[in-house]
Amino acid sequence: MNKKLIISILIFAIVAIIVFMVHDLFFSNLEQEKPYELKTDGLNTYDSTLVLYDEVEPIQVNMDEVRGIAMDNEDNLCVTGSLTIVYEKNGKEKLKFSHDSVAQCVAISDSGEIFLGMHGRIEVWSFKGKLLRVWDTENSSSVFFGIVVDENSVYVSDAKEKVVLHYDLNGELINKIAGEDSSKGIPAIIIRSAYFDIALGRDNEIWVVNPGMHQLEAFDKNGQLKSTWGEYSNEDVKYFCGCCNPTHIALLPDGKFVTSEKAIPRVKIYSQMGEFVGFVAGPDLFNEGTKGLDLAVDSENRIFVLDPERKQVRVFEKKKDK
Amino acid sequence: MGTEEHKDKMSRRDFLRKSMRLTILLGVGGLAGSLLSKSMAGKMVWQIDTKKCTQCGRCTTECIKKPSAVKCFHAYDMCGYCDLCGGYFRPGVKDLTTAAENQLCPTSAITRKFIEEPFFEYDIDADLCIGCGKCVKGCGAFGNGSLQLQIDQSICDNCNECAITRACPSQAISRVESTEPYLMLGLRDDITWKNKS
């Protein structure tokens, strides 16, 4: 009897060991195979109730490299890069012209002149695709990233010099805006990758992104610092993530800010005071690694997002219930 | 007539002699050709294609070298010298200090050095690096991707059948010419690679 009991216990123990070994070999948590892997999936999650916009039909751009977009006062959308194409409001191609080198940024004046920021120079084109003027800037190695135009001035952000150049419409340099000036309490522009966008505010103030500081800074035409806002967090969607964000900005007609980021590719809305309002597009709408999401806004508050990965201009309309 | 036919026919001895000569000739020729092609082709070594690498961490556990021959290399010219380095700090840390609990690297192989506000330089201690790729993933996710995993050719035994190549889930490892043994992004002659062997 005792012998039978011992044998039964031994058999049970052997079976248990075999089951344990088989489980450990074939059915244990597969994640154990990657004990050193850093999990970043959770960073792309967000509350979908914060999305305020719906995506509508995008504009497919037929061009090798797409870099920048701008909207004119008649809601014509201009896309630039290896060439420049202007689309009508209905998405139909209106104008197309090529240039010698790739343009990084574009702006359209009220008179219909198209300003292209190139490597070390600015080209001015007519709305018929004719080259009108070329401004060779004082630093031939300047990397122009953002350009805006008002009735008297052209502002160009130079990522190389970390300063905004203020020109008149004939290309005469008036002054330099932003860039470190401790006597005026102006912080240095920190650029860790070549993203340095600007936008014009409702009161003709110039909003400058300081990406390494994760903040936006407002200057008047004389270069006086008026306001700043923005904070860093990789965890909280209310703030800007990564080493250097936002990469691009635009302003809605009511003065709210539209921002886009890299690392976690997303487009968000902030109030006039810099408070987080909601999402235009979350990271799930973009391919992994997408960056360079330039922004434009039309008169109907539609938001246009350049997607260089898909070579599209993505179009977003505000949800009716938001 | 019968004698001529006999002359045309090869004798068994001649046949064997000629066959032997031909065999030796082919053998020597083949050996010489093989040696020549090997010397012309150059040595092949294993290397990681950084575009395919997903930093799964298997380079640490699968390599026969302990610690792994895979190391983190730093492309300083691509680096943003960030104060909030995604390759150095664990995601979500509150204090940006060098305390061990704030660091992403499991072996503290990355040192952080203040340059000027707000710029910091990050150096890899290759002796401590185990090639897990955590920092590489963090840098790529939040920064410029200047940290990259590569097989350190001064450590690699260049096995015929590389263990991490078999385990790599993204087939990122292949043989490359030993004259161009690194496949890093942005690899240029004018870039400073402080820990390039």
Interface residues (C-beta under 8 A of the other chain):
Chain A: E33 K34 P35 Y36 E37 L38 T40 L43 I190 R192 S193 G212 M213 Y232 N234 E235 C241 G242 C243 C244 A263
Chain B: Q55 C56 G57 R58 T60 T61 G80 Y81 C82 L84 C85 G86 P91 G92 L104 P106 P118 I130 C132 G133 K134 K137 G138 A141 F142 G143 N144
